[in-house]
Amino acid sequence: MARPFEKPVPGPLFVWVKRFSWIELAIFSALILFWLLPGYDTETMVFGWAHGLGFVALCVVIWIACVRHEAPYTLLAATLTPVGPVGSVIGIELIERKGWGIASPDGDIRDRAQSAPDQT
């Protein structure tokens, strides 16, 4: 059982969070495109509904991953920013590339933020 203050370890649900974040980002991008172009009222409505429902579902999936200690709560915070799915994709990339807010599967805490000068 996970202790409440241990750093999370990405698991199977984290992979689905990543995929769902990219899908939601594509839907959000299409919504912005159709909203900016004149004459696409129906498409704007369809992608608006898809984005609205998809964003709520994305937040729920990320919250479940946080509760299961498979994602840090900072990912949920990044998703709830005004940029929405852009924040979740950026947060996921920082988690995967820099190891921010997570522990490695063998239990070691990954804190590469302090060892950044070692990288080229």
DSSP file (Angstrom, degrees, kcal/mol; ACC not computed):
  #  RESIDUE AA STRUCTURE BP1 BP2  ACC     N-H-->O    O-->H-N    N-H-->O    O-->H-N    TCO  KAPPA ALPHA  PHI   PSI    X-CA   Y-CA   Z-CA
    1    1 A M              0   0    0      0, 0.0     2,-0.2     0, 0.0     0, 0.0   0.000 360.0 360.0 360.0 136.7    0.0    0.0    0.0
    2    2 A A        -     0   0    0      1,-0.1    67,-0.0     2,-0.0     0, 0.0  -0.480 360.0-126.7 -77.0 140.6    1.3    3.4   -0.9
    3    3 A R    >   -     0   0    0     -2,-0.2     3,-1.2     1,-0.1    -1,-0.1  -0.588  24.0-117.7 -81.9 151.1    2.1    5.9    1.8
    4    4 A P  T 3  S+     0   0    0      0, 0.0    -1,-0.1     0, 0.0    -2,-0.0   0.762 109.1  43.6 -65.8 -25.4    0.4    9.3    1.3
    5    5 A F  T 3  S+     0   0    0      2,-0.1     2,-0.2     3,-0.0    -3,-0.0   0.356  86.2 110.6-105.1   7.5    3.7   11.3    1.0
    6    6 A E  S <  S-     0   0    0     -3,-1.2    97,-0.1     1,-0.1    -4,-0.0  -0.514  76.9-105.7 -77.3 149.3    5.6    9.0   -1.3
    7    7 A K        -     0   0    0     -2,-0.2    95,-0.2     1,-0.1    -4,-0.1  -0.509  42.6-107.4 -72.0 142.9    6.3   10.2   -4.8
    8    8 A P        -     0   0    0      0, 0.0    95,-3.0     0, 0.0    62,-0.2  -0.284  21.0-141.1 -71.3 157.3    4.1    8.4   -7.4
    9    9 A V        -     0   0    0     60,-2.1    95,-0.1    93,-0.2    62,-0.0  -0.983  27.4-113.7-117.2 121.2    5.5    5.8   -9.8
   10   10 A P        +     0   0    0      0, 0.0    61,-0.1     0, 0.0    60,-0.1  -0.289  46.5 170.6 -56.7 133.4    4.1    5.9  -13.4
   11   11 A G    >>  -     0   0    0     59,-0.4     4,-1.0    54,-0.0     3,-0.7  -0.457  51.2 -62.0-127.1-161.1    2.0    2.7  -14.1
   12   12 A P  H 3> S+     0   0    0      0, 0.0     4,-1.1     0, 0.0     3,-0.4   0.835 129.2  55.9 -61.2 -34.6   -0.3    1.4  -16.7
   13   13 A L  H 3> S+     0   0    0      1,-0.2     4,-2.1     2,-0.2     5,-0.2   0.827  98.1  63.0 -68.7 -29.3   -2.9    4.2  -16.2
   14   14 A F  H <> S+     0   0    0     -3,-0.7     4,-2.2     1,-0.2    -1,-0.2   0.861  98.8  55.2 -62.8 -35.2   -0.2    6.8  -16.8
   15   15 A V  H  X S+     0   0    0     -4,-1.0     4,-2.2    -3,-0.4    -1,-0.2   0.911 109.3  47.0 -62.6 -42.3    0.2    5.5  -20.4
   16   16 A W  H  X S+     0   0    0     -4,-1.1     4,-2.7     2,-0.2    -2,-0.2   0.849 108.7  54.9 -69.4 -33.7   -3.6    6.0  -21.0
   17   17 A V  H  X S+     0   0    0     -4,-2.1     4,-2.2     2,-0.2    -2,-0.2   0.922 109.0  48.8 -61.8 -43.5   -3.4    9.5  -19.4
   18   18 A K  H  X S+     0   0    0     -4,-2.2     4,-1.9     2,-0.2    -2,-0.2   0.939 113.9  44.8 -62.8 -47.7   -0.7   10.3  -22.0
   19   19 A R  H  X S+     0   0    0     -4,-2.2     4,-2.2     1,-0.2    -2,-0.2   0.928 114.1  48.8 -62.4 -45.3   -2.7    9.0  -24.9
   20   20 A F  H  X S+     0   0    0     -4,-2.7     4,-2.6     1,-0.2    -1,-0.2   0.853 108.0  55.4 -65.4 -34.2   -5.9   10.6  -23.8
   21   21 A S  H  X S+     0   0    0     -4,-2.2     4,-2.2    -5,-0.2    -1,-0.2   0.911 108.8  47.1 -63.8 -42.4   -4.1   14.0  -23.3
   22   22 A W  H  X S+     0   0    0     -4,-1.9     4,-2.0     2,-0.2    -2,-0.2   0.889 112.6  49.5 -67.5 -38.5   -2.8   13.9  -26.9
   23   23 A I  H  X S+     0   0    0     -4,-2.2     4,-2.2     2,-0.2    -2,-0.2   0.932 111.9  48.1 -64.8 -44.4   -6.3   13.0  -28.2
   24   24 A E  H  X S+     0   0    0     -4,-2.6     4,-2.6     1,-0.2    -2,-0.2   0.870 109.2  53.9 -64.2 -36.3   -7.8   15.8  -26.2
   25   25 A L  H  X S+     0   0    0     -4,-2.2     4,-2.4     2,-0.2    -1,-0.2   0.892 108.3  49.8 -64.4 -38.8   -5.1   18.2  -27.5
   26   26 A A  H  X S+     0   0    0     -4,-2.0     4,-2.3     2,-0.2    -2,-0.2   0.908 112.1  47.5 -65.4 -42.0   -6.0   17.3  -31.1
   27   27 A I  H  X S+     0   0    0     -4,-2.2     4,-2.3     2,-0.2    -2,-0.2   0.920 112.7  49.2 -64.2 -43.2   -9.7   17.9  -30.4
   28   28 A F  H  X S+     0   0    0     -4,-2.6     4,-2.3     2,-0.2    -2,-0.2   0.891 110.4  50.8 -63.1 -40.3   -8.9   21.2  -28.8
   29   29 A S  H  X S+     0   0    0     -4,-2.4     4,-2.3     2,-0.2    -1,-0.2   0.907 110.2  49.2 -64.3 -42.0   -6.8   22.2  -31.7
   30   30 A A  H  X S+     0   0    0     -4,-2.3     4,-2.8     2,-0.2     5,-0.3   0.895 109.4  53.3 -64.2 -39.1   -9.5   21.4  -34.2
   31   31 A L  H  X S+     0   0    0     -4,-2.3     4,-2.2     2,-0.2    -2,-0.2   0.936 109.7  47.0 -60.2 -46.7  -12.0   23.4  -32.1
   32   32 A I  H  X S+     0   0    0     -4,-2.3     4,-2.0     2,-0.2    -2,-0.2   0.908 112.6  50.8 -61.8 -41.8   -9.7   26.4  -32.2
   33   33 A L  H  X S+     0   0    0     -4,-2.3     4,-1.9     1,-0.2    -2,-0.2   0.950 113.6  42.6 -61.1 -51.3   -9.3   26.0  -36.0
   34   34 A F  H  < S+     0   0    0     -4,-2.8     6,-0.4     1,-0.2    10,-0.2   0.817 112.9  54.4 -68.0 -29.6  -13.0   25.8  -36.7
   35   35 A W  H  < S+     0   0    0     -4,-2.2    -1,-0.2    -5,-0.3    -2,-0.2   0.874 110.8  45.4 -69.8 -36.7  -13.8   28.6  -34.3
   36   36 A L  H  < S+     0   0    0     -4,-2.0    -2,-0.2    -5,-0.2    -1,-0.2   0.831 100.8  76.5 -76.1 -33.1  -11.3   30.9  -36.1
   37   37 A L  S >< S-     0   0    0     -4,-1.9     3,-0.8    -5,-0.2     2,-0.1  -0.618  86.9-120.3 -81.5 135.7  -12.4   30.1  -39.6
   38   38 A P  T 3  S+     0   0    0      0, 0.0    -2,-0.1     0, 0.0    -1,-0.1  -0.460  88.3  29.0 -75.5 147.0  -15.7   31.7  -40.7
   39   39 A G  T 3  S+     0   0    0     -2,-0.1     3,-0.2    -4,-0.1    -4,-0.1   0.562  84.3 106.0  89.0  10.1  -18.7   29.5  -41.7
   40   40 A Y    <>  +     0   0    0     -3,-0.8     4,-2.3    -6,-0.4     5,-0.2  -0.355  30.0 137.3-115.8  51.4  -18.0   26.4  -39.6
   41   41 A D  H  > S+     0   0    0      2,-0.2     4,-2.1     1,-0.2    -1,-0.2   0.909  73.0  47.4 -65.6 -42.9  -20.6   26.8  -36.9
   42   42 A T  H  > S+     0   0    0      2,-0.2     4,-2.6    -3,-0.2    -1,-0.2   0.926 113.7  47.3 -65.5 -44.1  -21.7   23.2  -36.9
   43   43 A E  H  > S+     0   0    0      1,-0.2     4,-2.8     2,-0.2     5,-0.3   0.886 110.6  53.1 -64.4 -38.2  -18.1   21.9  -36.7
   44   44 A T  H  X S+     0   0    0     -4,-2.3     4,-1.9   -10,-0.2    -1,-0.2   0.908 111.0  47.0 -61.8 -41.6  -17.4   24.4  -33.9
   45   45 A M  H  X S+     0   0    0     -4,-2.1     4,-2.5     2,-0.2    -2,-0.2   0.926 113.2  47.9 -65.7 -44.8  -20.4   23.1  -32.0
   46   46 A V  H  X S+     0   0    0     -4,-2.6     4,-2.4     1,-0.2    -2,-0.2   0.942 116.6  41.7 -63.5 -48.4  -19.4   19.5  -32.5
   47   47 A F  H  X S+     0   0    0     -4,-2.8     4,-2.5     2,-0.2    -1,-0.2   0.798 111.5  57.8 -71.7 -26.8  -15.8   19.9  -31.5
   48   48 A G  H  X S+     0   0    0     -4,-1.9     4,-2.5    -5,-0.3    -2,-0.2   0.933 110.3  42.6 -64.6 -46.2  -16.9   22.2  -28.6
   49   49 A W  H  X S+     0   0    0     -4,-2.5     4,-2.7     2,-0.2     5,-0.3   0.914 114.8  51.0 -64.7 -42.4  -19.0   19.5  -27.2
   50   50 A A  H  X S+     0   0    0     -4,-2.4     4,-2.5    -5,-0.2    -2,-0.2   0.915 113.1  45.6 -62.3 -42.2  -16.3   16.9  -27.8
   51   51 A H  H  X S+     0   0    0     -4,-2.5     4,-2.9     2,-0.2     5,-0.2   0.921 112.7  50.7 -66.9 -43.6  -13.7   19.1  -26.1
   52   52 A G  H  X S+     0   0    0     -4,-2.5     4,-1.7     2,-0.2    -2,-0.2   0.946 117.4  37.7 -60.4 -50.3  -15.9   19.9  -23.2
   53   53 A L  H  X S+     0   0    0     -4,-2.7     4,-2.2     1,-0.2    -1,-0.2   0.900 118.2  50.6 -68.9 -40.4  -16.8   16.3  -22.5
   54   54 A G  H  X S+     0   0    0     -4,-2.5     4,-2.6    -5,-0.3    -2,-0.2   0.870 108.6  52.0 -65.6 -37.1  -13.3   15.0  -23.3
   55   55 A F  H  X S+     0   0    0     -4,-2.9     4,-2.4     2,-0.2    -1,-0.2   0.909 110.1  47.8 -67.0 -41.7  -11.7   17.6  -21.0
   56   56 A V  H  X S+     0   0    0     -4,-1.7     4,-2.1    -5,-0.2    -2,-0.2   0.926 113.6  48.1 -63.5 -43.3  -13.9   16.6  -18.1
   57   57 A A  H  X S+     0   0    0     -4,-2.2     4,-2.6     2,-0.2    -2,-0.2   0.902 110.2  52.5 -63.3 -40.9  -13.1   12.9  -18.7
   58   58 A L  H  X S+     0   0    0     -4,-2.6     4,-2.6     1,-0.2     5,-0.2   0.920 109.0  49.6 -60.8 -44.3   -9.3   13.7  -19.0
   59   59 A C  H  X S+     0   0    0     -4,-2.4     4,-2.3     1,-0.2    -1,-0.2   0.892 111.3  49.3 -62.4 -39.7   -9.4   15.5  -15.6
   60   60 A V  H  X S+     0   0    0     -4,-2.1     4,-2.5     2,-0.2    -2,-0.2   0.921 111.6  48.4 -65.8 -43.7  -11.2   12.5  -14.0
   61   61 A V  H  X S+     0   0    0     -4,-2.6     4,-2.2     1,-0.2    -2,-0.2   0.906 113.1  47.7 -64.4 -41.2   -8.7   10.0  -15.5
   62   62 A I  H  X S+     0   0    0     -4,-2.6     4,-2.3     2,-0.2    -1,-0.2   0.906 110.8  51.9 -65.8 -40.0   -5.8   12.1  -14.3
   63   63 A W  H  X S+     0   0    0     -4,-2.3     4,-2.5     2,-0.2    -2,-0.2   0.917 109.7  49.0 -61.9 -43.2   -7.4   12.4  -10.8
   64   64 A I  H  X S+     0   0    0     -4,-2.5     4,-2.2     1,-0.2    -1,-0.2   0.906 110.4  51.3 -62.5 -41.1   -7.8    8.6  -10.7
   65   65 A A  H  <>S+     0   0    0     -4,-2.2     5,-3.3     1,-0.2     6,-0.9   0.879 110.3  49.8 -63.3 -37.1   -4.1    8.2  -11.7
   66   66 A C  H ><5S+     0   0    0     -4,-2.3     3,-1.4     4,-0.2    -2,-0.2   0.917 110.1  49.2 -66.7 -43.0   -3.1   10.7   -8.9
   67   67 A V  H 3<5S+     0   0    0     -4,-2.5    -2,-0.2     1,-0.3    -1,-0.2   0.866 110.9  50.3 -64.5 -35.7   -5.2    8.8   -6.3
   68   68 A R  T 3<5S-     0   0    0     -4,-2.2    -1,-0.3    -5,-0.2    -2,-0.2   0.382 116.4-117.5 -82.1   4.8   -3.6    5.5   -7.4
   69   69 A H  T < 5S+     0   0    0     -3,-1.4   -60,-2.1     2,-0.2    -3,-0.2   0.855  84.4 117.3  59.7  39.4   -0.1    7.1   -7.1
   70   70 A E  S   <S+     0   0    0     -5,-3.3   -59,-0.4     1,-0.3    -4,-0.2   0.417  77.4  27.0-109.0  -3.4    0.6    6.7  -10.8
   71   71 A A  S    S-     0   0    0     -6,-0.9    -1,-0.3   -61,-0.1    -2,-0.2  -0.980  85.5-109.1-152.9 147.0    0.8   10.5  -11.6
   72   72 A P    >>  -     0   0    0      0, 0.0     3,-1.6     0, 0.0     4,-0.7  -0.456  27.1-120.5 -76.7 152.9    1.8   13.5   -9.5
   73   73 A Y  H 3> S+     0   0    0      1,-0.3     4,-2.1     2,-0.2     5,-0.1   0.722 109.2  73.0 -64.9 -19.9   -0.9   16.0   -8.5
   74   74 A T  H 3> S+     0   0    0      1,-0.2     4,-2.4     2,-0.2    -1,-0.3   0.804  90.6  58.8 -64.5 -26.6    1.0   18.7  -10.3
   75   75 A L  H <> S+     0   0    0     -3,-1.6     4,-1.9     2,-0.2    -1,-0.2   0.906 105.6  47.9 -67.0 -40.7   -0.1   17.0  -13.5
   76   76 A L  H  X S+     0   0    0     -4,-0.7     4,-1.7     2,-0.2    -2,-0.2   0.902 111.7  50.7 -64.2 -40.2   -3.7   17.6  -12.5
   77   77 A A  H  < S+     0   0    0     -4,-2.1    -2,-0.2     1,-0.2    -1,-0.2   0.904 109.3  50.2 -63.9 -41.4   -2.9   21.2  -11.6
   78   78 A A  H >< S+     0   0    0     -4,-2.4     3,-0.9     1,-0.2    10,-0.2   0.852 109.9  51.6 -65.2 -33.7   -1.2   21.7  -15.0
   79   79 A T  H 3< S+     0   0    0     -4,-1.9    -1,-0.2     8,-0.3    -2,-0.2   0.843 104.2  57.1 -70.9 -33.5   -4.3   20.3  -16.7
   80   80 A L  T 3< S+     0   0    0     -4,-1.7    -1,-0.2    -5,-0.1    -2,-0.2   0.384  83.0 108.9 -82.9   5.2   -6.6   22.6  -14.9
   81   81 A T  S X  S-     0   0    0     -3,-0.9     3,-2.1     3,-0.2     6,-0.1  -0.323  91.4 -98.1 -70.7 164.5   -4.8   25.7  -16.1
   82   82 A P  T 3  S+     0   0    0      0, 0.0    -1,-0.1     0, 0.0    -3,-0.1   0.731 123.1  61.4 -59.5 -21.2   -6.7   27.8  -18.7
   83   83 A V  T >  S-     0   0    0      1,-0.2     3,-1.7    -5,-0.2    -3,-0.1   0.558  85.5-174.8 -84.5  -6.1   -4.8   26.2  -21.6
   84   84 A G  T X>  +     0   0    0     -3,-2.1     4,-1.4     1,-0.3     3,-0.9  -0.266  65.9  20.8  60.2-116.9   -6.3   22.8  -20.6
   85   85 A P  H 3> S+     0   0    0      0, 0.0     4,-2.1     0, 0.0    -1,-0.3   0.730 119.6  63.0 -64.6 -21.1   -4.9   19.8  -22.6
   86   86 A V  H <> S+     0   0    0     -3,-1.7     4,-2.3     2,-0.2     5,-0.2   0.917 103.6  49.8 -64.8 -41.7   -1.8   21.9  -23.6
   87   87 A G  H <> S+     0   0    0     -3,-0.9     4,-2.5     1,-0.2    -8,-0.3   0.875 109.9  49.8 -63.6 -38.6   -0.9   22.0  -19.9
   88   88 A S  H  X S+     0   0    0     -4,-1.4     4,-2.5   -10,-0.2    -1,-0.2   0.902 111.2  48.4 -69.6 -39.3   -1.4   18.2  -19.4
   89   89 A V  H  X S+     0   0    0     -4,-2.1     4,-2.2     2,-0.2    -2,-0.2   0.916 113.8  46.8 -66.5 -42.0    0.8   17.4  -22.5
   90   90 A I  H  X S+     0   0    0     -4,-2.3     4,-2.3     2,-0.2    -2,-0.2   0.924 112.7  50.5 -63.7 -43.6    3.5   19.8  -21.2
   91   91 A G  H  X S+     0   0    0     -4,-2.5     4,-2.2     1,-0.2    -2,-0.2   0.905 110.2  49.3 -60.8 -42.7    3.3   18.3  -17.7
   92   92 A I  H  X S+     0   0    0     -4,-2.5     4,-2.7     1,-0.2     5,-0.2   0.905 110.1  51.0 -64.1 -41.5    3.6   14.8  -19.1
   93   93 A E  H  X S+     0   0    0     -4,-2.2     4,-2.9     1,-0.2     5,-0.4   0.901 110.4  49.1 -64.2 -39.9    6.6   15.7  -21.1
   94   94 A L  H  X>S+     0   0    0     -4,-2.3     4,-1.9     2,-0.2     6,-1.1   0.889 112.1  49.2 -65.9 -37.5    8.3   17.2  -18.1
   95   95 A I  H  X5S+     0   0    0     -4,-2.2     4,-1.0     4,-0.2    -2,-0.2   0.935 117.7  39.9 -64.8 -45.9    7.5   14.1  -16.0
   96   96 A E  H  <5S+     0   0    0     -4,-2.7    -2,-0.2     2,-0.2    -3,-0.2   0.889 124.3  35.5 -74.0 -39.0    8.9   11.8  -18.7
   97   97 A R  H  <5S+     0   0    0     -4,-2.9    -3,-0.2    -5,-0.2    -2,-0.2   0.877 133.5  22.6 -84.6 -38.1   11.9   13.8  -19.8
   98   98 A K  H  <5S-     0   0    0     -4,-1.9    14,-0.7    -5,-0.4    -3,-0.2   0.600  94.2-126.7-106.1 -14.6   13.0   15.4  -16.5
   99   99 A G    ><< +     0   0    0     -4,-1.0     3,-1.2    -5,-0.7     2,-0.3   0.768  42.6 177.4  74.5  24.9   11.5   12.9  -14.0
  100  100 A W  T 3   -     0   0    0     -6,-1.1    -1,-0.2     1,-0.2    11,-0.1  -0.465  62.5  -3.9 -70.2 124.6    9.7   15.8  -12.1
  101  101 A G  T 3  S+     0   0    0     -2,-0.3     2,-0.3     9,-0.3    -1,-0.2   0.556 111.1  97.6  79.5   9.4    7.5   14.7   -9.3
  102  102 A I    <   -     0   0    0     -3,-1.2     8,-1.1     8,-0.4     2,-0.3  -0.851  60.6-135.4-128.3 163.6    7.9   10.9   -9.7
  103  103 A A  B     -A  109   0A   0    -95,-3.0     6,-0.2    -2,-0.3     5,-0.1  -0.837  32.9-106.5-109.9 154.0    9.9    8.0   -8.3
  104  104 A S    >   -     0   0    0      4,-3.1     3,-2.2    -2,-0.3    -1,-0.0  -0.397  36.1-104.9 -74.4 159.2   11.5    5.3  -10.4
  105  105 A P  T 3  S+     0   0    0      0, 0.0    -1,-0.1     0, 0.0   -96,-0.1   0.762 119.5  59.8 -58.4 -25.5    9.9    1.9  -10.4
  106  106 A D  T 3  S-     0   0    0      2,-0.1     3,-0.1     1,-0.0    -2,-0.0   0.455 122.8-102.2 -85.0   2.4   12.6    0.5   -8.1
  107  107 A G  S <  S+     0   0    0     -3,-2.2     2,-0.2     1,-0.3    -1,-0.0   0.263  78.0 133.2 102.2 -12.0   11.8    3.0   -5.4
  108  108 A D        -     0   0    0      1,-0.1    -4,-3.1    -5,-0.1     2,-0.5  -0.512  60.2-118.5 -72.5 139.7   14.6    5.6   -5.9
  109  109 A I  B     -A  103   0A   0     -6,-0.2     2,-0.8    -2,-0.2    -6,-0.2  -0.671  21.5-142.1 -80.9 126.6   13.4    9.1   -6.0
  110  110 A R        +     0   0    0     -8,-1.1    -8,-0.4    -2,-0.5    -9,-0.3  -0.802  32.0 161.7 -91.3 113.1   14.2   10.7   -9.3
  111  111 A D    >   +     0   0    0     -2,-0.8     3,-0.7     1,-0.1     4,-0.4  -0.638   7.9 152.9-130.8  75.0   15.2   14.3   -8.7
  112  112 A R  T 3   +     0   0    0    -14,-0.7     3,-0.1    -2,-0.3    -1,-0.1   0.552  57.0  84.4 -81.7  -8.2   17.0   15.4  -11.9
  113  113 A A  T >  S+     0   0    0      1,-0.2     3,-0.6     2,-0.2    -1,-0.2   0.866  94.6  44.6 -63.5 -33.9   16.1   19.0  -11.3
  114  114 A Q  T <  S+     0   0    0     -3,-0.7    -1,-0.2     1,-0.2    -2,-0.2   0.731 114.4  48.8 -80.9 -22.3   19.1   19.4   -9.0
  115  115 A S  T >  S+     0   0    0     -4,-0.4     3,-1.3     1,-0.2     4,-0.4   0.126  74.1 115.3-103.7  21.5   21.5   17.5  -11.3
  116  116 A A  G X   +     0   0    0     -3,-0.6     3,-1.6     1,-0.3    -1,-0.2   0.838  66.9  63.4 -61.1 -35.3   20.5   19.4  -14.5
  117  117 A P  G 3  S+     0   0    0      0, 0.0    -1,-0.3     0, 0.0    -2,-0.1   0.750  93.1  65.7 -62.9 -19.5   24.0   20.9  -15.0
  118  118 A D  G <  S+     0   0    0     -3,-1.3     2,-0.2     2,-0.0    -2,-0.2   0.743  90.1  80.0 -71.9 -21.4   25.4   17.4  -15.4
  119  119 A Q    <         0   0    0     -3,-1.6     0, 0.0    -4,-0.4     0, 0.0  -0.553 360.0 360.0 -86.5 150.7   23.4   17.0  -18.6
  120  120 A T              0   0    0     -2,-0.2    -1,-0.1     0, 0.0    -4,-0.0   0.407 360.0 360.0-104.5 360.0   24.6   18.5  -21.9
